[in-house]
Amino acid sequence: MMSMPLEKSPQLAPVGRIAELADQCVQCGLCLPVCPTYALDRNEAESPRGRIAIASALARGLVDPTAGLREHLDHCLGCLNCEKVCPANVQYGELLIETRALLGPAPRRPRLLLNVIKRPALMRALRRFGGWLALRRWKNGLAQRLPVHSPWRAALFNLPTKAPATPVRISGNDRQQPRLALFPGCVASVDDAQAQQAAITLLQAAGFHVSVLPAFCCGAMDLHGGATAAAEQAAQCVRQAWDSSGASQLLSVTPGCLGTLRRALPGVSVLDPVELLATRAESLHFRPLAQRVALHLPCTQINVARTDVALLQLLRRVPGLEVLSLPRPPYCCGAAGSHLLEFPERAAQLRDATLRQAATLEPQQLLSSNIGCRLHLATGIDQQGLRWPSLHPLTLLAQQLEHRH
């Protein structure tokens, strides 16, 4: 383990909130079997229990925040599988956020790349420029020339070859219906605009009225990367946009954004559209589709949105569609926000394990509701020559929607 101390030491910090959260852990070890990084390394420091011990020692000033200790914390995917099985109800996600905030952003964090990703207008402009240069033809060749640890290499591999869809828009609505606001986000507003439009189509068919907030980053990558000032700035933007919306509920088709949006808007109902669609499923009718699909359920859909059962119920309303959920384990595909950029080799190991499980189902296409997961999995699909199309589940549902008058 490296012993070089980092710039920011927590030795003078009060024990406070981190130690209080850490003390809730009873060290039972039930989290170990569901932790993806522990499965990868079989190292106690790469488990929730080990990370809680590290966080506690850091907060109490018992150890210096060496690069080696920090790396164990940075490897965490934040999947929250541990919270689901914890008998002591440890708030591990909150503990991780507080500890990373204490340490500040990691030295290896790709700040320039993340600043591009967080700006939808800039991303769209760069993608248009890349289209003029026929980037899709040579991006993989360029990526292979970069160092294996380079976040830019991972970004190029994960860059979609298709041009971004038109930004989400609203058609006519019955304004007497419950008012919902859709949060487009950053990457999702560019590369998941089709799914966002599908959500609006389905919600309108179910009788809901939807408005759309401006597209910007919710702050999730900053919050989970210890960049607290930037995360709070993003949260302020969320609050301002929400206050101006006049809506009663906020929606995101990206489960990875839900936790951060809820943190920014305490007391506001922030939902996955699937949850609302499931309440009016009887009003939705779908055309048959004779196809076998593998359904990848992102960690945040299971552990934050908790809409995995509702999504399966909706998909099974499509006549002829055979929906098979990926076996668990593996418990995470490895995308985990910016993790796939910061630790591309580890992310690829977790992704390939997920795709091996998908292959056992012999699907004709792969469904996943989190844009980061889907781009990450699509890269593996392409590299392995599997030729499975990948879609957001709401996109498939909207494509099969039968409009009745």
ZIUR-V933850 format. One record per backbone hydrogen bond with DSSP energy under -0.5 kcal/mol. CO is the residue of the C=O (numbers start at 0). NH is the residue of the N-H. E is the energy in kcal/mol with one decimal. If there is no record, write none. Layout:
CO/NH/E, CO/NH/E
//
This chain:
1/67/-0.5, 3/66/-1.4, 6/8/-0.7, 9/12/-1.8, 14/18/-1.6, 15/19/-2.0, 16/20/-2.5, 17/21/-2.7, 18/22/-2.4, 20/23/-1.1, 21/24/-1.6, 28/31/-1.2, 30/33/-1.0, 31/34/-1.3, 33/35/-0.6, 34/38/-2.0, 35/39/-1.4, 36/40/-2.0, 37/41/-3.3, 42/45/-2.0, 43/46/-1.5, 43/49/-0.7, 46/50/-2.6, 47/51/-2.5, 48/52/-1.7, 49/53/-2.0, 50/54/-2.9, 51/55/-2.4, 52/56/-2.2, 53/57/-2.5, 54/58/-2.6, 55/59/-1.9, 56/61/-2.5, 56/62/-0.9, 57/60/-1.2, 63/65/-2.3, 64/5/-1.1, 65/69/-2.6, 66/70/-2.1, 67/71/-1.2, 68/72/-1.2, 69/73/-2.7, 70/74/-2.1, 72/75/-1.0, 79/83/-1.2, 80/84/-1.0, 81/84/-0.5, 81/85/-1.0, 85/88/-0.9, 89/91/-1.9, 90/94/-2.2, 91/95/-2.7, 92/96/-2.0, 93/97/-2.6, 94/98/-2.3, 95/99/-2.5, 96/100/-2.1, 97/101/-1.9, 98/102/-1.8, 99/103/-2.1, 105/108/-1.7, 108/110/-2.0, 109/113/-2.6, 110/114/-2.4, 111/115/-1.5, 112/116/-2.3, 113/117/-2.1, 115/118/-1.6, 117/119/-0.7, 117/216/-0.7, 118/122/-2.6, 119/123/-2.6, 120/124/-2.1, 121/125/-2.7, 122/126/-2.5, 123/127/-2.2, 124/128/-2.2, 125/129/-2.7, 126/130/-2.0, 127/131/-1.9, 128/132/-1.5, 129/134/-3.0, 130/133/-1.2, 133/136/-1.8, 133/137/-0.6, 134/137/-0.9, 134/138/-1.9, 137/141/-2.3, 138/142/-2.7, 139/143/-2.2, 140/144/-0.7, 141/144/-1.0, 141/145/-0.5, 142/145/-1.5, 146/149/-1.8, 149/153/-1.6, 150/154/-2.5, 151/155/-2.3, 152/156/-2.2, 153/157/-2.1, 154/158/-0.6, 155/158/-0.8, 172/174/-0.9, 173/176/-1.9, 177/179/-0.5, 177/208/-1.9, 178/247/-1.9, 178/248/-0.9, 179/210/-2.8, 180/250/-3.0, 181/183/-0.7, 181/212/-2.6, 185/189/-0.8, 186/189/-1.0, 186/190/-3.2, 187/191/-2.1, 189/164/-0.7, 191/195/-2.1, 192/196/-2.5, 193/197/-2.0, 194/198/-2.4, 195/199/-1.9, 196/200/-2.4, 197/201/-2.5, 198/202/-2.8, 199/203/-2.7, 200/204/-2.0, 201/205/-1.6, 202/207/-2.9, 203/206/-1.4, 208/179/-2.0, 210/181/-2.9, 213/215/-0.6, 218/222/-3.1, 219/223/-2.5, 220/224/-0.6, 221/224/-0.5, 221/226/-2.1, 222/225/-0.8, 224/105/-0.5, 225/227/-1.6, 226/230/-2.2, 227/231/-2.5, 228/232/-1.9, 229/233/-2.2, 230/234/-2.2, 231/235/-2.2, 232/236/-1.7, 233/237/-2.2, 234/238/-2.5, 235/239/-2.4, 236/240/-2.5, 237/241/-2.5, 238/242/-2.6, 239/243/-1.6, 240/244/-0.7, 241/244/-1.0, 241/245/-0.8, 247/268/-0.5, 248/180/-2.3, 249/270/-3.0, 250/182/-3.2, 252/254/-0.7, 253/256/-2.2, 253/257/-0.6, 254/257/-0.9, 254/258/-0.6, 256/260/-2.4, 257/261/-2.6, 258/262/-1.8, 259/263/-2.0, 260/264/-1.8, 262/265/-0.5, 264/267/-2.1, 267/269/-0.9, 268/249/-2.7, 268/270/-0.5, 270/251/-1.7, 271/274/-1.8, 271/275/-0.7, 272/276/-2.7, 273/277/-2.3, 274/278/-0.8, 275/278/-0.6, 275/279/-0.7, 276/279/-1.0, 277/280/-1.0, 279/282/-1.8, 280/283/-1.7, 284/401/-3.6, 288/290/-1.5, 290/292/-0.5, 290/321/-3.1, 291/363/-3.3, 291/364/-0.8, 292/294/-0.5, 292/323/-2.5, 293/295/-0.7, 293/366/-2.9, 294/296/-0.6, 294/325/-2.2, 295/297/-0.8, 295/368/-0.6, 297/300/-0.6, 297/301/-1.7, 298/302/-3.3, 299/303/-1.6, 299/304/-3.1, 300/305/-1.2, 300/306/-1.7, 300/307/-0.5, 306/310/-2.5, 307/311/-2.0, 308/312/-2.1, 309/313/-2.0, 310/314/-2.6, 311/315/-2.1, 313/316/-1.6, 314/317/-1.6, 316/318/-0.7, 317/320/-1.7, 318/288/-3.0, 319/290/-0.8, 319/321/-0.5, 320/322/-0.7, 321/292/-3.0, 321/323/-0.6, 322/324/-0.5, 323/294/-2.7, 334/339/-1.6, 335/338/-1.9, 337/340/-1.3, 337/341/-2.2, 338/342/-3.0, 342/346/-2.6, 343/347/-2.1, 344/348/-1.8, 345/349/-2.0, 346/350/-2.5, 347/351/-2.8, 348/352/-1.6, 349/353/-1.7, 350/354/-2.4, 351/355/-1.9, 352/356/-1.5, 353/357/-2.0, 354/358/-2.4, 355/359/-1.0, 357/360/-1.6, 357/362/-0.5, 358/361/-1.2, 363/388/-0.7, 364/293/-2.4, 365/390/-2.1, 366/295/-3.3, 368/370/-0.5, 369/373/-2.7, 370/374/-2.6, 371/375/-2.1, 372/376/-3.0, 373/377/-2.5, 374/378/-1.7, 375/379/-1.6, 376/380/-2.6, 377/381/-2.4, 378/382/-2.6, 379/383/-2.1, 380/385/-2.3, 380/386/-0.6, 381/384/-1.0, 386/388/-0.6, 388/365/-2.8, 390/367/-2.1, 391/394/-0.9, 391/395/-1.5, 392/396/-2.3, 393/397/-2.5, 394/398/-2.1, 395/399/-1.6, 396/400/-0.6, 397/400/-0.6, 399/286/-3.7, 400/402/-0.7, 401/403/-0.6
//
